[in-house]
Amino acid sequence: MILRRYGESVHSVDLAFDSRALTEIGFKRAREPLFSMTDFEREYHRVGTHELEDEVEGLVHEEAEGELLRRLEERIRGLEAELGEDEVLFVESEPGIDHPKTRARTRNLVLEGENRFHFTVRVHPPLRLGVYRKVS
């Protein structure tokens, strides 16, 4: 399960990564909160942290960004699959402070005698996910 803080509550979230959205690395929260932040901090403790970064190159910006988001989502699903029975992933990156964005760098490239753009797309700052285990 993936959790995220919204104000003073903690909600479960689904990944909502979309290269066409303004916030490409997004999370869709469940309607009802699972915990108050105080209860979460009392019931769970951090046992690990992951900082996810990646970089993709390509000739079409949207395709490169889409591949970057696909790979990032795949890595998160892999981390989620590795969780123990009493563990959760908690999104520690905070909107307005260090929420990850896709950043693109463009350069000109000559391919077969034609000028083309070449895009390098990366995630910056890294997406921070904590692994939390229920206190026994």
C-alpha positions in Angstrom: 0.0 0.0 0.0 1.2 3.5 -0.8 0.3 6.3 1.6 0.6 10.1 1.5 0.0 12.9 3.9 -2.8 15.5 3.1 -2.9 18.1 5.8 -3.3 16.3 9.1 -4.6 13.1 7.6 -2.9 10.1 5.9 -4.7 8.6 2.8 -3.9 5.7 0.6 -3.1 6.8 -2.9 -2.9 5.4 -6.4 -0.2 6.5 -8.9 -1.4 9.0 -11.4 1.6 9.6 -13.7 0.8 11.3 -17.0 3.2 13.0 -19.4 0.4 15.3 -20.6 -0.6 16.6 -17.1 0.8 19.8 -15.5 1.9 17.6 -12.5 3.3 14.6 -14.3 4.2 12.7 -11.1 0.8 12.7 -9.3 -1.0 10.7 -6.8 -4.8 10.1 -6.6 -6.0 9.8 -3.0 -8.8 7.7 -1.6 -11.7 9.6 -0.3 -11.6 8.6 3.3 -8.4 9.1 5.4 -6.9 6.0 7.0 -5.2 7.7 9.9 -4.6 11.1 11.4 -0.9 12.0 11.0 -0.5 11.7 14.8 -1.9 8.2 14.8 0.3 7.2 11.8 3.4 8.5 13.6 2.5 6.5 16.7 1.7 3.3 14.9 4.5 3.2 12.3 8.2 3.8 12.2 10.5 4.3 9.3 12.8 1.4 8.4 14.1 2.6 5.1 14.1 5.3 2.4 14.2 5.3 -1.3 15.1 8.3 -3.5 13.9 7.6 -7.1 15.7 9.3 -9.9 15.9 8.4 -13.6 16.8 9.9 -16.9 15.7 9.1 -20.5 16.8 10.4 -23.8 14.8 10.5 -27.1 13.9 12.4 -30.2 10.3 13.0 -29.2 9.7 14.9 -25.9 6.4 13.2 -25.0 7.7 9.7 -25.8 10.8 10.3 -23.6 8.8 11.7 -20.8 6.3 8.9 -21.0 9.1 6.3 -20.9 10.6 8.0 -17.9 7.2 8.0 -16.0 6.6 4.3 -17.0 10.0 3.3 -15.6 9.4 5.3 -12.4 6.0 3.7 -11.9 7.5 0.2 -12.5 10.2 0.8 -9.9 7.5 2.0 -7.4 5.4 -1.1 -8.1 8.5 -3.2 -7.5 9.2 -1.6 -4.2 5.5 -2.1 -3.2 5.8 -5.8 -4.1 8.8 -6.2 -1.8 7.0 -4.8 1.2 6.5 -7.0 4.2 3.1 -7.8 5.7 3.1 -4.9 8.2 4.9 -2.4 5.9 3.7 0.5 3.7 5.4 3.0 1.3 4.9 6.6 2.4 5.4 9.5 0.0 7.7 11.8 1.8 8.2 14.4 -1.0 6.0 17.3 -0.2 4.1 19.6 -2.7 5.6 23.1 -2.8 8.8 22.0 -1.0 10.4 19.1 -2.8 7.8 17.5 -5.0 9.4 15.8 -8.0 9.0 17.2 -11.5 10.1 16.0 -14.9 12.8 18.4 -16.3 13.8 18.4 -20.0 17.0 19.6 -21.6 16.9 20.1 -25.4 19.8 20.1 -27.8 20.2 20.2 -31.6 21.4 17.1 -33.3 22.3 16.4 -36.9 21.0 13.0 -38.0 21.4 12.0 -41.6 22.0 15.6 -42.6 18.8 16.9 -40.9 18.6 19.1 -37.8 16.7 17.3 -35.1 16.0 18.0 -31.4 17.3 15.6 -28.9 15.6 15.5 -25.5 17.0 14.4 -22.1 14.2 14.1 -19.6 14.9 13.5 -15.9 13.2 13.6 -12.5 14.3 16.4 -10.2 14.2 16.5 -7.2 14.1 12.8 -6.6 10.8 11.2 -5.5 11.3 10.2 -1.8 9.5 7.2 -0.5 9.8 5.9 3.0 9.3 2.3 4.0 7.3 2.2 7.3 6.7 -0.8 9.5 3.9 -1.1 12.0 5.1 -1.0 15.6 4.5 -4.3 17.3 
